[in-house]
C-alpha cells in the first residue's frame, strides 16, 4: 500500500459518520471497522485510527479473516505514521493466504524505509516470485537492489517492470539511471520518463545531477 490519497475534510467527516452508523447498526460486521481505520489513516488521523484498530482487533481477534485484515490495517496505520518498528510485527502475524503477499510487500517497504535493505530484499523477492507479473513488486525489488548498489540486477528488474507497464515513468527513469551508471546509452530513457511522468522526473532530477557529478569525479581520478 502506497501513501493513501487524502479525502477533503467535509468528505471525510461525512464518511466517518456513515461508517460509525454502520458499526452501531451491525457491530459484528468487521468490514465497517476496517474501512473506518483505512479512512482515518488516509486523513492522517493516526491516533484515532490506531485506537479503533486496537479495539476492533480485541473484538475479532479469534475470527478469521477479520483478525488478519485488521492487523493489516493497523500495520498500515503505523507504516503511514512512519513508525515502522510498530508496523512490522502486525504484518508478520498475518496468515491469511490472500493477504500474505500484501503483508510481505509492506514488510519490504517498511524495512527499506529503515534502510535495512538486505532484509527488505528477502521479502520483496518473496512477493516478486509469487507475483512475477506485478509491476509494483518488480519495481520494489529493483529499488532495493539499486539502494544496495547492485546496478545491473536493479536494471534487470526495472526492465521487467517496464515490460509489464510501458506507461511507468518511474521504471523508464530508473532504467536510464542504471544505464548511466553502467556506461550504457540512457538519454532516450530520460526523455521517455519525462513524457510519461513529469512529476516523478522532476522529483528525482537531483539524483541525476548527483550521479553526473560522481561519474565526472571518477573520470577525473582515472585521468590523474
C-alpha positions in Angstrom: 0.0 0.0 0.0 1.4 3.3 -1.0 0.5 6.7 0.5 -3.3 6.8 0.7 -4.9 9.6 -1.2 -6.3 12.2 1.3 -10.0 12.9 1.3 -11.0 16.5 2.0 -12.3 17.4 5.4 -16.0 17.5 4.6 -15.9 14.3 2.6 -14.1 12.6 5.4 -16.4 13.7 8.1 -19.4 12.5 6.1 -17.9 9.1 5.5 -16.8 8.8 9.2 -20.4 9.4 10.4 -21.7 7.0 7.8 -19.3 4.2 8.9 -19.9 4.9 12.6 -23.6 4.4 11.9 -22.8 1.1 10.1 -20.8 -0.1 13.1 -23.6 0.8 15.6 -26.2 -0.9 13.4 -24.1 -4.1 12.8 -21.4 -4.3 15.5 -20.5 -7.9 14.4 -19.5 -6.8 10.9 -15.8 -6.2 10.8 -15.8 -4.6 7.3 -17.0 -1.2 8.6 -14.3 -1.1 11.3 -11.7 -1.9 8.6 -13.0 0.8 6.3 -13.1 3.4 9.1 -9.5 2.6 10.0 -8.4 3.0 6.4 -10.4 6.3 6.1 -8.9 7.7 9.3 -5.4 6.7 8.1 -5.9 8.4 4.8 -6.9 11.5 6.7 -3.7 11.1 8.8 -5.7 10.8 12.0 -3.3 8.2 13.2 -4.2 8.2 16.9 -7.9 7.6 16.3 -7.1 5.0 13.6 -4.8 3.2 16.0 -7.3 3.2 18.8 -10.1 1.9 16.6 -8.0 -0.8 15.0 -6.8 -2.0 18.5 -10.4 -2.0 19.7 -11.6 -3.9 16.7 -8.7 -6.4 17.0 -9.7 -7.1 20.6 -13.2 -7.8 19.4 -12.4 -10.0 16.4 -9.0 -11.5 17.5 -10.2 -15.1 17.3 -12.1 -14.7 14.0 -10.5 -15.1 10.5 -10.2 -13.4 8.1 -11.3 -10.5 10.2 -8.3 -10.6 12.6 -5.7 -10.6 9.7 -7.5 -7.8 7.8 -7.5 -5.6 11.0 -3.8 -6.5 11.7 -3.0 -5.4 8.2 -4.9 -2.1 8.7 -3.1 -1.5 12.0 0.2 -2.2 10.3 -0.7 0.3 7.7 -1.6 3.0 10.3 1.9 2.6 11.8 3.5 2.5 8.3 1.8 5.7 7.2 2.8 7.3 10.6 6.4 6.2 9.8 6.7 4.1 13.0 7.9 1.1 11.1 9.1 -0.9 14.1 5.5 -0.9 15.3 4.1 -1.9 11.9 6.4 -4.9 11.3 5.0 -7.3 14.0 1.4 -6.9 12.7 2.4 -7.7 9.1 4.4 -10.7 10.4 1.4 -12.2 12.2 -0.8 -12.4 9.1 -1.5 -15.9 8.0 -4.4 -15.3 5.6 -3.4 -16.6 2.2 -4.9 -13.7 0.2 -3.3 -11.0 2.4 0.1 -12.7 2.9 1.8 -11.2 -0.1 0.4 -7.8 0.5 1.8 -8.0 4.0 5.2 -9.2 2.7 5.2 -6.2 0.3 4.6 -3.8 3.2 7.3 -5.5 5.3 9.7 -5.0 2.5 8.7 -1.3 2.2 8.9 -0.8 6.0 12.4 -2.4 6.1 13.5 -0.3 3.1 12.3 2.8 4.9 14.5 1.8 7.9 17.5 1.3 5.4 17.6 -2.4 6.3 18.0 -3.3 2.6 19.2 -6.9 3.0 16.1 -8.0 4.9 13.8 -5.8 2.7 15.2 -7.7 -0.4 14.2 -11.1 1.1 10.6 -10.1 1.4 10.4 -8.2 -1.8 11.8 -11.2 -3.8 9.3 -13.4 -2.0 6.5 -11.3 -3.3 8.0 -10.9 -6.8 8.3 -14.7 -7.1 4.7 -15.1 -6.1 3.5 -12.3 -8.4 6.1 -12.1 -11.2 3.7 -10.0 -13.4 3.0 -7.4 -10.7 4.7 -4.1 -11.8 5.0 -2.8 -8.2 6.7 -6.0 -6.9 9.3 -5.8 -9.7 9.8 -2.0 -9.0 10.3 -2.7 -5.3 12.9 -5.4 -5.8 14.7 -3.0 -8.3 14.6 -0.1 -5.9 16.2 -2.2 -3.1 18.9 -3.6 -5.4 19.6 0.0 -6.5 20.0 1.1 -2.9 22.4 -1.9 -2.4 24.4 -0.7 -5.3 23.6 -3.7 -7.5 23.0 -1.6 -10.6 22.9 -4.4 -13.2 20.4 -6.5 -11.2 18.4 -3.4 -10.5 18.3 -2.6 -14.2 17.0 -6.1 -15.0 14.1 -5.7 -12.6 13.3 -2.1 -13.9 13.3 -3.6 -17.4 10.8 -6.3 -16.3 8.6 -3.6 -14.7 8.7 -1.5 -17.9 7.8 -4.6 -20.0 4.8 -5.1 -17.8 3.8 -1.4 -17.8 5.2 0.7 -20.6 3.4 3.8 -19.1 5.6 3.6 -15.9 7.7 6.8 -15.8 9.3 5.5 -12.7 10.6 2.3 -14.5 11.8 4.3 -17.5 13.6 6.9 -15.4 15.4 4.2 -13.4 16.4 2.2 -16.5 18.0 5.4 -17.6 19.6 6.0 -14.2 21.1 2.5 -14.1 22.2 2.7 -17.7 24.0 5.9 -16.9 26.0 4.3 -14.0 26.7 1.2 -16.1 28.0 3.3 -19.0 25.2 2.3 -21.4 23.0 4.7 -23.6 20.5 6.4 -21.4 19.2 9.7 -22.9 16.1 8.2 -24.6 15.0 6.6 -21.3 15.1 10.0 -19.6 13.1 11.6 -22.5 10.6 8.8 -22.2 10.4 9.2 -18.4 9.8 12.9 -18.7 6.9 12.4 -21.1 5.3 9.6 -19.0 5.6 11.1 -15.5 6.9 14.6 -15.4 6.3 14.8 -11.6 8.4 11.8 -10.8 11.1 13.0 -13.2 11.3 16.5 -11.5 11.3 14.9 -8.0 14.3 12.7 -8.9 16.3 15.1 -11.1 18.7 15.7 -8.2 19.7 12.1 -8.4 20.8 12.6 -12.0 22.9 15.6 -11.0 24.5 13.7 -8.1 25.3 10.7 -10.4 26.7 13.0 -13.1 29.0 14.6 -10.6 30.1 11.2 -9.2 30.8 9.9 -12.7 32.7 13.1 -13.6 34.8 12.7 -10.4 35.6 9.1 -11.2 36.7 10.1 -14.8 39.0 12.8 -13.3 40.5 10.3 -10.9 41.2 7.9 -13.7 42.9 10.6 -15.8 45.1 11.7 -12.9 
